[in-house]
Structures are given as structure tokens and as C-alpha cells.
């Protein structure tokens, strides 16, 4: 699945939190979604920056390279989430933050609500 598909799946299941043994298959599926989602996000960081993408650098998703991409994806997500929260507070409102632009949306390849 592509990054946008994985994001869509994960957004719909963010509030699913259980440790019940009857949900082990669901939890295993979400773990795989998270793993691939963060690997793809890590690769997207390479693709959207000035550096060549991870595949061109020989960082094909396998072994320790996949783990590096995963960690980069997780850290990027945390950093951009913090940026969004701090930006909305600094700008005084969520409307002002939306007008400022979304770093998370930019990474996912989306545009601002006004189409820019």
C-alpha cells in the first residue's frame, strides 16, 4: 500500500486501544501498518528534501536500513506534530495555524485548505 492508504487506515484506527487476547490479529495488523507507514514516511523525507530518495542511496527497505527509515519516520512525525502544536499556540488559533500552512500535510504531499 502507498503512504496515503496507510495514513487513511491508521487515522481510522487511532482510538483502537486494547490488549485483549481476542484482538491479537487486529493488533498485529496495526503493528504492520505502523511499521510500513513509518518506513514510507522516512523514505518520503529523503524524497522531499535535497537528498536523493532512500532507494537511490541504497537504503532499500530491508534489514537494518528498514529500521533506520522507520526511526526517521517516527522522529519526523513527532517533530512535525510538535511543530503543529507550537505553531498553533504561537499564532493564537487553529485557524491562524491552518493559514500558516501544514508541515504534516506538506510531507504527505497535500496542499493547504486554500489550495496553495
C-alpha positions in Angstrom: 0.0 0.0 0.0 1.1 3.6 -0.6 1.7 6.1 2.2 -1.7 7.8 1.7 -3.5 4.5 2.0 -1.6 3.6 5.2 -2.4 7.0 6.7 -6.0 6.6 5.9 -6.1 3.2 7.6 -4.3 4.4 10.6 -6.3 7.5 11.1 -9.5 5.4 11.2 -8.0 3.2 14.0 -6.2 5.8 16.2 -8.6 5.3 19.0 -8.4 1.5 18.9 -6.5 0.5 22.1 -6.8 -2.9 23.6 -4.6 -5.6 25.0 -7.4 -8.2 24.8 -6.2 -11.6 23.5 -9.3 -11.7 21.3 -7.9 -8.8 19.2 -4.4 -10.2 18.5 -4.9 -10.3 14.8 -6.1 -6.7 14.7 -3.2 -5.6 16.8 -0.7 -7.5 14.6 -2.2 -5.8 11.5 -2.0 -2.4 13.1 1.7 -3.1 14.0 2.4 -3.9 10.4 0.6 -0.8 9.2 2.6 1.3 11.6 5.9 -0.3 10.6 5.3 0.2 6.9 3.8 3.7 7.4 6.9 5.0 9.3 9.3 3.4 6.8 7.5 5.1 3.9 7.5 8.4 5.8 11.2 8.1 6.4 11.7 7.5 2.7 9.4 10.5 1.9 11.8 12.7 4.0 14.6 11.7 1.6 12.3 12.2 -1.5 11.1 15.6 -0.5 14.5 17.0 0.6 17.5 17.9 -1.4 19.0 14.4 -0.8 18.1 11.6 -3.2 15.5 9.2 -2.0 16.4 6.2 0.1 16.3 3.7 -2.8 18.8 5.8 -4.8 21.1 5.8 -1.7 20.9 2.0 -1.5 18.6 2.1 1.6 16.0 -0.3 0.2 13.6 -1.3 2.9 15.3 -4.4 4.2 17.2 -5.4 7.3 18.7 -2.5 9.3 18.0 0.0 6.6 14.3 -0.5 7.1 14.8 0.1 10.8 16.6 3.3 10.1 13.8 4.5 7.8 11.3 3.6 10.4 13.1 5.5 13.1 13.4 8.5 10.8 9.7 8.3 10.1 8.8 8.2 13.8 11.0 11.1 14.7 9.8 13.1 11.8 6.2 12.5 12.8 6.9 13.5 16.4 8.8 16.6 15.3 6.1 17.8 12.9 3.4 17.1 15.4 5.2 19.2 18.0 5.7 21.9 15.3 2.0 21.9 14.6 1.0 22.3 18.2 3.6 25.0 18.9 2.7 26.9 15.7 -1.0 26.9 16.6 -0.2 28.3 20.0 2.2 30.9 18.7 -0.2 32.0 16.1 -3.0 32.2 18.6 -5.6 29.9 17.0 -6.0 26.8 14.9 -7.4 29.0 12.0 -4.2 31.0 12.0 -2.1 27.9 12.1 -4.1 26.5 9.1 -3.4 29.7 7.3 0.3 29.4 8.1 0.3 26.0 6.4 0.6 22.4 7.5 4.1 20.8 7.7 2.4 17.4 8.2 0.3 18.0 5.1 3.3 19.1 3.1 5.2 15.9 4.0 2.1 13.8 3.0 2.0 15.6 -0.4 -1.1 17.6 0.5 -1.8 21.2 -0.1 -3.2 23.8 2.3 -7.0 24.0 2.5 -7.0 27.2 0.3 -5.4 25.1 -2.5 -1.9 26.6 -2.3 
